[in-house]
């Protein structure tokens, strides 16, 4: 693993940004797929990967909920009754 991945490996998952966690998870997957790690290191990395994946999924779910709320708020704002507003013809006079 590169120094960046190892450096983030020492930090708590909650302290990592989404991007940092994604990059670290990608490095872990590559390391596990390479088959070059010792069993103990593979297990340690696998455990860290599970933590990262869980955190990333939770963050993504939270972001999706926020987007849905924003879309609902925007839809509600767009649906405001404008029938009592002056017509464009009246404004142009």
TADA-V768835 format. One line per field, one symbol per residue. ss: DSSP state (H for helix, E for strand, L for the rest). phi: phi as a letter, one per 20 degrees, with the letter a starting at -180 (. if undefined). psi: psi as a letter, one per 20 degrees, with the letter a starting at -180 (. if undefined). Layout:
ss = ???
phi = ???
psi = ???
This chain:
ss = LLHHHHHHHLLLHHHLLHHHHHHHHHHHHHHHHHLLLLHHHHHHHHHHHHHHHHHHHHHHHHHHHHHHHHHHHHHHHHLLLLLLLLLHHHHHL
phi = .ffffffffeefgfeefgffffffffffffffffmeefgfffffffffffffffffffffffffffffffffffffffeffdfefffffffff
psi = qrhgghhhhiqqhhiqrgggggggggggggghhhjiqqgghggghgghhggggggggggggggghggggggggggghhjpojhiqqrhghhi.
